[in-house]
């Protein structure tokens, strides 16, 4: 099993041995991941299936850990 950089795995999810979770992918809560997850993909369910691409609004890497709001609302420069 490999979980790549900046991937998010939410509570009560199970990832089976030998599965790779791609960079910046998201595993929804209570998901059972039986196959590799492509980078920048959101998966959910049991077994987990792709739901959509991850919406990063052009952010990558460490920028994903920062909360940004639409059009920078309430953001300090």
PyMOL Python script that loads the backbone (N, CA, C, O; Angstrom):
from pymol import cmd

cmd.read_pdbstr("""\
ATOM      1  N   UNK A   1       0.858  -1.174   0.000  1.00  0.00           N
ATOM      2  CA  UNK A   1       0.000   0.000   0.000  1.00  0.00           C
ATOM      3  C   UNK A   1       0.898   1.229   0.000  1.00  0.00           C
ATOM      4  O   UNK A   1       1.899   1.291   0.714  1.00  0.00           O
ATOM      5  N   UNK A   2       0.519   2.195  -0.811  1.00  0.00           N
ATOM      6  CA  UNK A   2       1.253   3.456  -0.857  1.00  0.00           C
ATOM      7  C   UNK A   2       0.256   4.601  -0.910  1.00  0.00           C
ATOM      8  O   UNK A   2      -0.660   4.604  -1.733  1.00  0.00           O
ATOM      9  N   UNK A   3       0.440   5.562  -0.036  1.00  0.00           N
ATOM     10  CA  UNK A   3      -0.385   6.767  -0.057  1.00  0.00           C
ATOM     11  C   UNK A   3       0.551   7.906  -0.419  1.00  0.00           C
ATOM     12  O   UNK A   3       1.460   8.244   0.338  1.00  0.00           O
ATOM     13  N   UNK A   4       0.321   8.487  -1.570  1.00  0.00           N
ATOM     14  CA  UNK A   4       1.206   9.525  -2.104  1.00  0.00           C
ATOM     15  C   UNK A   4       0.988  10.863  -1.395  1.00  0.00           C
ATOM     16  O   UNK A   4       0.051  11.027  -0.614  1.00  0.00           O
ATOM     17  N   UNK A   5       1.870  11.803  -1.686  1.00  0.00           N
ATOM     18  CA  UNK A   5       1.856  13.118  -1.047  1.00  0.00           C
ATOM     19  C   UNK A   5       0.528  13.842  -1.215  1.00  0.00           C
ATOM     20  O   UNK A   5      -0.092  13.810  -2.278  1.00  0.00           O
ATOM     21  N   UNK A   6       0.111  14.494  -0.141  1.00  0.00           N
ATOM     22  CA  UNK A   6      -1.051  15.368  -0.087  1.00  0.00           C
ATOM     23  C   UNK A   6      -2.381  14.667  -0.365  1.00  0.00           C
ATOM     24  O   UNK A   6      -3.378  15.321  -0.671  1.00  0.00           O
ATOM     25  N   UNK A   7      -2.394  13.354  -0.258  1.00  0.00           N
ATOM     26  CA  UNK A   7      -3.666  12.619  -0.360  1.00  0.00           C
ATOM     27  C   UNK A   7      -4.372  12.736   0.991  1.00  0.00           C
ATOM     28  O   UNK A   7      -3.727  12.883   2.029  1.00  0.00           O
ATOM     29  N   UNK A   8      -5.696  12.670   0.962  1.00  0.00           N
ATOM     30  CA  UNK A   8      -6.478  12.731   2.203  1.00  0.00           C
ATOM     31  C   UNK A   8      -7.303  11.469   2.314  1.00  0.00           C
ATOM     32  O   UNK A   8      -7.982  11.062   1.372  1.00  0.00           O
ATOM     33  N   UNK A   9      -7.232  10.858   3.482  1.00  0.00           N
ATOM     34  CA  UNK A   9      -8.019   9.654   3.757  1.00  0.00           C
ATOM     35  C   UNK A   9      -8.879   9.975   4.972  1.00  0.00           C
ATOM     36  O   UNK A   9      -8.360  10.227   6.060  1.00  0.00           O
ATOM     37  N   UNK A  10     -10.198   9.965   4.781  1.00  0.00           N
ATOM     38  CA  UNK A  10     -11.103  10.345   5.856  1.00  0.00           C
ATOM     39  C   UNK A  10     -11.506   9.133   6.694  1.00  0.00           C
ATOM     40  O   UNK A  10     -11.255   7.991   6.307  1.00  0.00           O
ATOM     41  N   UNK A  11     -12.126   9.385   7.830  1.00  0.00           N
ATOM     42  CA  UNK A  11     -12.366   8.397   8.884  1.00  0.00           C
ATOM     43  C   UNK A  11     -13.106   7.144   8.421  1.00  0.00           C
ATOM     44  O   UNK A  11     -13.941   7.179   7.518  1.00  0.00           O
ATOM     45  N   UNK A  12     -12.766   6.052   9.070  1.00  0.00           N
ATOM     46  CA  UNK A  12     -13.377   4.738   8.865  1.00  0.00           C
ATOM     47  C   UNK A  12     -13.243   4.212   7.443  1.00  0.00           C
ATOM     48  O   UNK A  12     -14.055   3.396   7.008  1.00  0.00           O
ATOM     49  N   UNK A  13     -12.227   4.670   6.713  1.00  0.00           N
ATOM     50  CA  UNK A  13     -11.956   4.143   5.378  1.00  0.00           C
ATOM     51  C   UNK A  13     -10.974   2.986   5.497  1.00  0.00           C
ATOM     52  O   UNK A  13     -10.137   2.955   6.399  1.00  0.00           O
ATOM     53  N   UNK A  14     -11.088   2.036   4.574  1.00  0.00           N
ATOM     54  CA  UNK A  14     -10.172   0.899   4.556  1.00  0.00           C
ATOM     55  C   UNK A  14      -9.525   0.827   3.180  1.00  0.00           C
ATOM     56  O   UNK A  14     -10.208   0.833   2.156  1.00  0.00           O
ATOM     57  N   UNK A  15      -8.200   0.760   3.175  1.00  0.00           N
ATOM     58  CA  UNK A  15      -7.446   0.631   1.937  1.00  0.00           C
ATOM     59  C   UNK A  15      -6.785  -0.744   1.961  1.00  0.00           C
ATOM     60  O   UNK A  15      -5.993  -1.038   2.856  1.00  0.00           O
ATOM     61  N   UNK A  16      -7.106  -1.576   0.990  1.00  0.00           N
ATOM     62  CA  UNK A  16      -6.583  -2.939   0.964  1.00  0.00           C
ATOM     63  C   UNK A  16      -5.103  -2.958   0.591  1.00  0.00           C
ATOM     64  O   UNK A  16      -4.615  -2.030  -0.054  1.00  0.00           O
ATOM     65  N   UNK A  17      -4.389  -4.007   0.993  1.00  0.00           N
ATOM     66  CA  UNK A  17      -2.957  -4.131   0.683  1.00  0.00           C
ATOM     67  C   UNK A  17      -2.710  -4.088  -0.823  1.00  0.00           C
ATOM     68  O   UNK A  17      -3.502  -4.614  -1.604  1.00  0.00           O
ATOM     69  N   UNK A  18      -1.618  -3.466  -1.217  1.00  0.00           N
ATOM     70  CA  UNK A  18      -1.229  -3.404  -2.622  1.00  0.00           C
ATOM     71  C   UNK A  18      -1.859  -2.256  -3.397  1.00  0.00           C
ATOM     72  O   UNK A  18      -1.548  -2.068  -4.573  1.00  0.00           O
ATOM     73  N   UNK A  19      -2.739  -1.483  -2.764  1.00  0.00           N
ATOM     74  CA  UNK A  19      -3.413  -0.373  -3.430  1.00  0.00           C
ATOM     75  C   UNK A  19      -2.568   0.893  -3.284  1.00  0.00           C
ATOM     76  O   UNK A  19      -2.002   1.156  -2.223  1.00  0.00           O
ATOM     77  N   UNK A  20      -2.492   1.671  -4.365  1.00  0.00           N
ATOM     78  CA  UNK A  20      -1.790   2.950  -4.341  1.00  0.00           C
ATOM     79  C   UNK A  20      -2.807   4.074  -4.450  1.00  0.00           C
ATOM     80  O   UNK A  20      -3.657   4.074  -5.340  1.00  0.00           O
ATOM     81  N   UNK A  21      -2.712   5.030  -3.536  1.00  0.00           N
ATOM     82  CA  UNK A  21      -3.567   6.216  -3.566  1.00  0.00           C
ATOM     83  C   UNK A  21      -2.717   7.343  -4.145  1.00  0.00           C
ATOM     84  O   UNK A  21      -1.701   7.727  -3.564  1.00  0.00           O
ATOM     85  N   UNK A  22      -3.137   7.865  -5.287  1.00  0.00           N
ATOM     86  CA  UNK A  22      -2.366   8.869  -6.012  1.00  0.00           C
ATOM     87  C   UNK A  22      -2.239  10.197  -5.290  1.00  0.00           C
ATOM     88  O   UNK A  22      -2.977  10.490  -4.349  1.00  0.00           O
ATOM     89  N   UNK A  23      -1.286  10.993  -5.753  1.00  0.00           N
ATOM     90  CA  UNK A  23      -1.019  12.299  -5.170  1.00  0.00           C
ATOM     91  C   UNK A  23      -2.264  13.181  -5.228  1.00  0.00           C
ATOM     92  O   UNK A  23      -2.929  13.272  -6.260  1.00  0.00           O
ATOM     93  N   UNK A  24      -2.569  13.833  -4.095  1.00  0.00           N
ATOM     94  CA  UNK A  24      -3.679  14.771  -3.954  1.00  0.00           C
ATOM     95  C   UNK A  24      -5.054  14.125  -4.109  1.00  0.00           C
ATOM     96  O   UNK A  24      -6.039  14.837  -4.298  1.00  0.00           O
ATOM     97  N   UNK A  25      -5.148  12.803  -4.034  1.00  0.00           N
ATOM     98  CA  UNK A  25      -6.444  12.129  -4.117  1.00  0.00           C
ATOM     99  C   UNK A  25      -7.173  12.247  -2.778  1.00  0.00           C
ATOM    100  O   UNK A  25      -6.556  12.505  -1.745  1.00  0.00           O
ATOM    101  N   UNK A  26      -8.491  12.056  -2.811  1.00  0.00           N
ATOM    102  CA  UNK A  26      -9.299  12.104  -1.596  1.00  0.00           C
ATOM    103  C   UNK A  26     -10.101  10.812  -1.499  1.00  0.00           C
ATOM    104  O   UNK A  26     -10.775  10.411  -2.448  1.00  0.00           O
ATOM    105  N   UNK A  27     -10.018  10.161  -0.326  1.00  0.00           N
ATOM    106  CA  UNK A  27     -10.806   8.972  -0.029  1.00  0.00           C
ATOM    107  C   UNK A  27     -11.900   9.408   0.933  1.00  0.00           C
ATOM    108  O   UNK A  27     -11.601   9.851   2.042  1.00  0.00           O
ATOM    109  N   UNK A  28     -13.156   9.293   0.532  1.00  0.00           N
ATOM    110  CA  UNK A  28     -14.274   9.721   1.371  1.00  0.00           C
ATOM    111  C   UNK A  28     -14.417   8.807   2.586  1.00  0.00           C
ATOM    112  O   UNK A  28     -13.934   7.675   2.579  1.00  0.00           O
ATOM    113  N   UNK A  29     -15.076   9.298   3.619  1.00  0.00           N
ATOM    114  CA  UNK A  29     -15.292   8.529   4.847  1.00  0.00           C
ATOM    115  C   UNK A  29     -16.039   7.233   4.546  1.00  0.00           C
ATOM    116  O   UNK A  29     -16.911   7.184   3.679  1.00  0.00           O
ATOM    117  N   UNK A  30     -15.676   6.187   5.282  1.00  0.00           N
ATOM    118  CA  UNK A  30     -16.308   4.866   5.200  1.00  0.00           C
ATOM    119  C   UNK A  30     -16.174   4.199   3.834  1.00  0.00           C
ATOM    120  O   UNK A  30     -17.024   3.397   3.449  1.00  0.00           O
ATOM    121  N   UNK A  31     -15.119   4.524   3.107  1.00  0.00           N
ATOM    122  CA  UNK A  31     -14.892   3.924   1.793  1.00  0.00           C
ATOM    123  C   UNK A  31     -14.033   2.671   1.910  1.00  0.00           C
ATOM    124  O   UNK A  31     -13.193   2.565   2.803  1.00  0.00           O
ATOM    125  N   UNK A  32     -14.249   1.737   1.012  1.00  0.00           N
ATOM    126  CA  UNK A  32     -13.447   0.524   0.917  1.00  0.00           C
ATOM    127  C   UNK A  32     -12.715   0.591  -0.409  1.00  0.00           C
ATOM    128  O   UNK A  32     -13.317   0.405  -1.467  1.00  0.00           O
ATOM    129  N   UNK A  33     -11.404   0.858  -0.356  1.00  0.00           N
ATOM    130  CA  UNK A  33     -10.610   1.049  -1.570  1.00  0.00           C
ATOM    131  C   UNK A  33      -9.963  -0.276  -1.957  1.00  0.00           C
ATOM    132  O   UNK A  33      -9.111  -0.800  -1.239  1.00  0.00           O
ATOM    133  N   UNK A  34     -10.383  -0.807  -3.105  1.00  0.00           N
ATOM    134  CA  UNK A  34      -9.898  -2.103  -3.567  1.00  0.00           C
ATOM    135  C   UNK A  34      -8.985  -1.999  -4.783  1.00  0.00           C
ATOM    136  O   UNK A  34      -8.298  -2.958  -5.135  1.00  0.00           O
ATOM    137  N   UNK A  35      -8.980  -0.825  -5.425  1.00  0.00           N
ATOM    138  CA  UNK A  35      -8.159  -0.601  -6.625  1.00  0.00           C
ATOM    139  C   UNK A  35      -7.373   0.692  -6.476  1.00  0.00           C
ATOM    140  O   UNK A  35      -7.705   1.539  -5.648  1.00  0.00           O
ATOM    141  N   UNK A  36      -6.326   0.837  -7.286  1.00  0.00           N
ATOM    142  CA  UNK A  36      -5.521   2.054  -7.258  1.00  0.00           C
ATOM    143  C   UNK A  36      -6.393   3.276  -7.542  1.00  0.00           C
ATOM    144  O   UNK A  36      -7.341   3.216  -8.326  1.00  0.00           O
ATOM    145  N   UNK A  37      -6.047   4.386  -6.884  1.00  0.00           N
ATOM    146  CA  UNK A  37      -6.764   5.646  -7.059  1.00  0.00           C
ATOM    147  C   UNK A  37      -5.854   6.599  -7.826  1.00  0.00           C
ATOM    148  O   UNK A  37      -4.706   6.823  -7.440  1.00  0.00           O
ATOM    149  N   UNK A  38      -6.375   7.154  -8.910  1.00  0.00           N
ATOM    150  CA  UNK A  38      -5.606   8.086  -9.738  1.00  0.00           C
ATOM    151  C   UNK A  38      -5.345   9.390  -8.973  1.00  0.00           C
ATOM    152  O   UNK A  38      -6.121   9.754  -8.090  1.00  0.00           O
ATOM    153  N   UNK A  39      -4.263  10.089  -9.307  1.00  0.00           N
ATOM    154  CA  UNK A  39      -4.002  11.385  -8.680  1.00  0.00           C
ATOM    155  C   UNK A  39      -5.154  12.365  -8.925  1.00  0.00           C
ATOM    156  O   UNK A  39      -5.807  12.312  -9.968  1.00  0.00           O
ATOM    157  N   UNK A  40      -5.400  13.256  -7.963  1.00  0.00           N
ATOM    158  CA  UNK A  40      -6.421  14.311  -8.061  1.00  0.00           C
ATOM    159  C   UNK A  40      -7.820  13.760  -8.321  1.00  0.00           C
ATOM    160  O   UNK A  40      -8.597  14.358  -9.066  1.00  0.00           O
ATOM    161  N   UNK A  41      -8.142  12.621  -7.710  1.00  0.00           N
ATOM    162  CA  UNK A  41      -9.457  12.007  -7.874  1.00  0.00           C
ATOM    163  C   UNK A  41     -10.116  11.853  -6.513  1.00  0.00           C
ATOM    164  O   UNK A  41      -9.446  11.564  -5.522  1.00  0.00           O
ATOM    165  N   UNK A  42     -11.431  12.046  -6.464  1.00  0.00           N
ATOM    166  CA  UNK A  42     -12.212  11.813  -5.257  1.00  0.00           C
ATOM    167  C   UNK A  42     -12.941  10.488  -5.445  1.00  0.00           C
ATOM    168  O   UNK A  42     -13.654  10.299  -6.431  1.00  0.00           O
ATOM    169  N   UNK A  43     -12.757   9.558  -4.484  1.00  0.00           N
ATOM    170  CA  UNK A  43     -13.448   8.272  -4.549  1.00  0.00           C
ATOM    171  C   UNK A  43     -14.298   8.081  -3.299  1.00  0.00           C
ATOM    172  O   UNK A  43     -13.985   8.604  -2.230  1.00  0.00           O
ATOM    173  N   UNK A  44     -15.387   7.317  -3.454  1.00  0.00           N
ATOM    174  CA  UNK A  44     -16.273   7.056  -2.323  1.00  0.00           C
ATOM    175  C   UNK A  44     -17.008   5.741  -2.552  1.00  0.00           C
ATOM    176  O   UNK A  44     -17.165   5.291  -3.687  1.00  0.00           O
ATOM    177  N   UNK A  45     -17.457   5.133  -1.456  1.00  0.00           N
ATOM    178  CA  UNK A  45     -18.287   3.939  -1.536  1.00  0.00           C
ATOM    179  C   UNK A  45     -17.572   2.674  -1.138  1.00  0.00           C
ATOM    180  O   UNK A  45     -16.387   2.671  -0.806  1.00  0.00           O
ATOM    181  N   UNK A  46     -18.346   1.581  -1.183  1.00  0.00           N
ATOM    182  CA  UNK A  46     -17.801   0.265  -0.867  1.00  0.00           C
ATOM    183  C   UNK A  46     -18.304  -0.711  -1.926  1.00  0.00           C
ATOM    184  O   UNK A  46     -19.448  -1.160  -1.845  1.00  0.00           O
ATOM    185  N   UNK A  47     -17.498  -1.044  -2.895  1.00  0.00           N
ATOM    186  CA  UNK A  47     -16.108  -0.610  -3.114  1.00  0.00           C
ATOM    187  C   UNK A  47     -16.057   0.820  -3.641  1.00  0.00           C
ATOM    188  O   UNK A  47     -17.002   1.302  -4.266  1.00  0.00           O
ATOM    189  N   UNK A  48     -14.948   1.481  -3.379  1.00  0.00           N
ATOM    190  CA  UNK A  48     -14.791   2.888  -3.765  1.00  0.00           C
ATOM    191  C   UNK A  48     -14.742   3.030  -5.280  1.00  0.00           C
ATOM    192  O   UNK A  48     -14.071   2.269  -5.978  1.00  0.00           O
ATOM    193  N   UNK A  49     -15.474   4.031  -5.767  1.00  0.00           N
ATOM    194  CA  UNK A  49     -15.488   4.349  -7.196  1.00  0.00           C
ATOM    195  C   UNK A  49     -15.237   5.843  -7.357  1.00  0.00           C
ATOM    196  O   UNK A  49     -15.575   6.631  -6.473  1.00  0.00           O
ATOM    197  N   UNK A  50     -14.645   6.234  -8.484  1.00  0.00           N
ATOM    198  CA  UNK A  50     -14.407   7.666  -8.706  1.00  0.00           C
ATOM    199  C   UNK A  50     -15.717   8.449  -8.724  1.00  0.00           C
ATOM    200  O   UNK A  50     -16.692   8.049  -9.361  1.00  0.00           O
ATOM    201  N   UNK A  51     -15.715   9.576  -8.009  1.00  0.00           N
ATOM    202  CA  UNK A  51     -16.887  10.439  -7.961  1.00  0.00           C
ATOM    203  C   UNK A  51     -16.673  11.638  -8.875  1.00  0.00           C
ATOM    204  O   UNK A  51     -17.560  12.020  -9.638  1.00  0.00           O
ATOM    205  N   UNK A  52     -15.481  12.228  -8.789  1.00  0.00           N
ATOM    206  CA  UNK A  52     -15.135  13.391  -9.603  1.00  0.00           C
ATOM    207  C   UNK A  52     -13.650  13.664  -9.435  1.00  0.00           C
ATOM    208  O   UNK A  52     -12.970  13.002  -8.651  1.00  0.00           O
ATOM    209  N   UNK A  53     -13.159  14.634 -10.172  1.00  0.00           N
ATOM    210  CA  UNK A  53     -11.791  15.098  -9.990  1.00  0.00           C
ATOM    211  C   UNK A  53     -11.737  16.037  -8.798  1.00  0.00           C
ATOM    212  O   UNK A  53     -12.727  16.690  -8.470  1.00  0.00           O
ATOM    213  N   UNK A  54     -10.589  16.105  -8.154  1.00  0.00           N
ATOM    214  CA  UNK A  54     -10.434  17.012  -7.027  1.00  0.00           C
ATOM    215  C   UNK A  54     -10.352  18.443  -7.541  1.00  0.00           C
ATOM    216  O   UNK A  54      -9.606  18.727  -8.478  1.00  0.00           O
ATOM    217  N   UNK A  55     -11.107  19.334  -6.939  1.00  0.00           N
ATOM    218  CA  UNK A  55     -11.130  20.735  -7.346  1.00  0.00           C
ATOM    219  C   UNK A  55     -10.109  21.498  -6.517  1.00  0.00           C
ATOM    220  O   UNK A  55     -10.350  21.820  -5.354  1.00  0.00           O
ATOM    221  N   UNK A  56      -8.980  21.779  -7.124  1.00  0.00           N
ATOM    222  CA  UNK A  56      -7.881  22.425  -6.389  1.00  0.00           C
ATOM    223  C   UNK A  56      -7.766  23.907  -6.694  1.00  0.00           C
ATOM    224  O   UNK A  56      -6.987  24.605  -6.045  1.00  0.00           O
ATOM    225  N   UNK A  57      -8.513  24.401  -7.657  1.00  0.00           N
ATOM    226  CA  UNK A  57      -8.463  25.807  -8.054  1.00  0.00           C
ATOM    227  C   UNK A  57      -7.033  26.276  -8.291  1.00  0.00           C
ATOM    228  O   UNK A  57      -6.679  27.403  -7.942  1.00  0.00           O
ATOM    229  N   UNK A  58      -6.218  25.420  -8.880  1.00  0.00           N
ATOM    230  CA  UNK A  58      -4.843  25.777  -9.214  1.00  0.00           C
ATOM    231  C   UNK A  58      -3.842  25.618  -8.090  1.00  0.00           C
ATOM    232  O   UNK A  58      -2.656  25.880  -8.288  1.00  0.00           O
ATOM    233  N   UNK A  59      -4.286  25.195  -6.914  1.00  0.00           N
ATOM    234  CA  UNK A  59      -3.379  25.010  -5.784  1.00  0.00           C
ATOM    235  C   UNK A  59      -2.781  23.608  -5.833  1.00  0.00           C
ATOM    236  O   UNK A  59      -3.437  22.655  -6.253  1.00  0.00           O
ATOM    237  N   UNK A  60      -1.532  23.499  -5.401  1.00  0.00           N
ATOM    238  CA  UNK A  60      -0.862  22.200  -5.357  1.00  0.00           C
ATOM    239  C   UNK A  60      -0.006  22.107  -4.112  1.00  0.00           C
ATOM    240  O   UNK A  60       0.351  23.118  -3.508  1.00  0.00           O
ATOM    241  N   UNK A  61       0.317  20.888  -3.737  1.00  0.00           N
ATOM    242  CA  UNK A  61       1.236  20.650  -2.631  1.00  0.00           C
ATOM    243  C   UNK A  61       0.804  21.260  -1.320  1.00  0.00           C
ATOM    244  O   UNK A  61      -0.336  21.078  -0.894  1.00  0.00           O
ATOM    245  N   UNK A  62       1.703  21.985  -0.673  1.00  0.00           N
ATOM    246  CA  UNK A  62       1.421  22.571   0.637  1.00  0.00           C
ATOM    247  C   UNK A  62       0.280  23.578   0.608  1.00  0.00           C
ATOM    248  O   UNK A  62      -0.369  23.803   1.629  1.00  0.00           O
ATOM    249  N   UNK A  63       0.027  24.184  -0.538  1.00  0.00           N
ATOM    250  CA  UNK A  63      -1.084  25.134  -0.642  1.00  0.00           C
ATOM    251  C   UNK A  63      -2.433  24.457  -0.376  1.00  0.00           C
ATOM    252  O   UNK A  63      -3.398  25.132  -0.019  1.00  0.00           O
ATOM    253  N   UNK A  64      -2.509  23.148  -0.545  1.00  0.00           N
ATOM    254  CA  UNK A  64      -3.763  22.425  -0.315  1.00  0.00           C
ATOM    255  C   UNK A  64      -4.121  22.368   1.161  1.00  0.00           C
ATOM    256  O   UNK A  64      -5.284  22.147   1.500  1.00  0.00           O
ATOM    257  N   UNK A  65      -3.152  22.560   2.043  1.00  0.00           N
ATOM    258  CA  UNK A  65      -3.425  22.509   3.472  1.00  0.00           C
ATOM    259  C   UNK A  65      -3.934  23.830   4.021  1.00  0.00           C
ATOM    260  O   UNK A  65      -4.238  23.937   5.210  1.00  0.00           O
ATOM    261  N   UNK A  66      -4.029  24.824   3.173  1.00  0.00           N
ATOM    262  CA  UNK A  66      -4.513  26.132   3.588  1.00  0.00           C
ATOM    263  C   UNK A  66      -5.955  26.296   3.125  1.00  0.00           C
ATOM    264  O   UNK A  66      -6.284  25.978   1.982  1.00  0.00           O
ATOM    265  N   UNK A  67      -6.794  26.781   3.991  1.00  0.00           N
ATOM    266  CA  UNK A  67      -8.182  27.024   3.634  1.00  0.00           C
ATOM    267  C   UNK A  67      -8.261  28.297   2.803  1.00  0.00           C
ATOM    268  O   UNK A  67      -7.881  29.373   3.266  1.00  0.00           O
ATOM    269  N   UNK A  68      -8.750  28.173   1.588  1.00  0.00           N
ATOM    270  CA  UNK A  68      -8.966  29.356   0.783  1.00  0.00           C
ATOM    271  C   UNK A  68     -10.451  29.414   0.449  1.00  0.00           C
ATOM    272  O   UNK A  68     -11.110  28.386   0.297  1.00  0.00           O
ATOM    273  N   UNK A  69     -10.956  30.615   0.339  1.00  0.00           N
ATOM    274  CA  UNK A  69     -12.368  30.825   0.076  1.00  0.00           C
ATOM    275  C   UNK A  69     -12.550  31.424  -1.309  1.00  0.00           C
ATOM    276  O   UNK A  69     -11.617  31.997  -1.871  1.00  0.00           O
ATOM    277  N   UNK A  70     -13.719  31.296  -1.845  1.00  0.00           N
ATOM    278  CA  UNK A  70     -14.001  31.789  -3.178  1.00  0.00           C
ATOM    279  C   UNK A  70     -13.595  33.265  -3.312  1.00  0.00           C
ATOM    280  O   UNK A  70     -13.969  34.102  -2.490  1.00  0.00           O
ATOM    281  N   UNK A  71     -12.835  33.556  -4.345  1.00  0.00           N
ATOM    282  CA  UNK A  71     -12.383  34.905  -4.658  1.00  0.00           C
ATOM    283  C   UNK A  71     -11.607  35.551  -3.504  1.00  0.00           C
ATOM    284  O   UNK A  71     -11.528  36.777  -3.439  1.00  0.00           O
ATOM    285  N   UNK A  72     -11.034  34.755  -2.593  1.00  0.00           N
ATOM    286  CA  UNK A  72     -10.216  35.285  -1.507  1.00  0.00           C
ATOM    287  C   UNK A  72     -11.002  35.973  -0.415  1.00  0.00           C
ATOM    288  O   UNK A  72     -10.436  36.759   0.345  1.00  0.00           O
ATOM    289  N   UNK A  73     -12.294  35.700  -0.315  1.00  0.00           N
ATOM    290  CA  UNK A  73     -13.116  36.338   0.716  1.00  0.00           C
ATOM    291  C   UNK A  73     -12.536  36.059   2.095  1.00  0.00           C
ATOM    292  O   UNK A  73     -12.161  34.925   2.392  1.00  0.00           O
ATOM    293  N   UNK A  74     -12.459  37.071   2.930  1.00  0.00           N
ATOM    294  CA  UNK A  74     -11.984  37.000   4.292  1.00  0.00           C
ATOM    295  C   UNK A  74     -10.524  36.605   4.425  1.00  0.00           C
ATOM    296  O   UNK A  74     -10.088  36.212   5.507  1.00  0.00           O
ATOM    297  N   UNK A  75      -9.770  36.701   3.354  1.00  0.00           N
ATOM    298  CA  UNK A  75      -8.358  36.349   3.407  1.00  0.00           C
ATOM    299  C   UNK A  75      -7.538  37.597   3.724  1.00  0.00           C
ATOM    300  O   UNK A  75      -7.850  38.692   3.255  1.00  0.00           O
ATOM    301  N   UNK A  76      -6.512  37.424   4.508  1.00  0.00           N
ATOM    302  CA  UNK A  76      -5.581  38.510   4.788  1.00  0.00           C
ATOM    303  C   UNK A  76      -4.452  38.445   3.766  1.00  0.00           C
ATOM    304  O   UNK A  76      -3.996  37.351   3.431  1.00  0.00           O
ATOM    305  N   UNK A  77      -3.992  39.581   3.265  1.00  0.00           N
ATOM    306  CA  UNK A  77      -2.929  39.567   2.252  1.00  0.00           C
ATOM    307  C   UNK A  77      -1.631  39.020   2.790  1.00  0.00           C
ATOM    308  O   UNK A  77      -0.643  38.944   2.060  1.00  0.00           O
TER     309      UNK A  77
END
""", "prot")
cmd.dss("prot")
cmd.show_as("cartoon", "prot")
cmd.util.cbc("prot")
cmd.orient("prot")
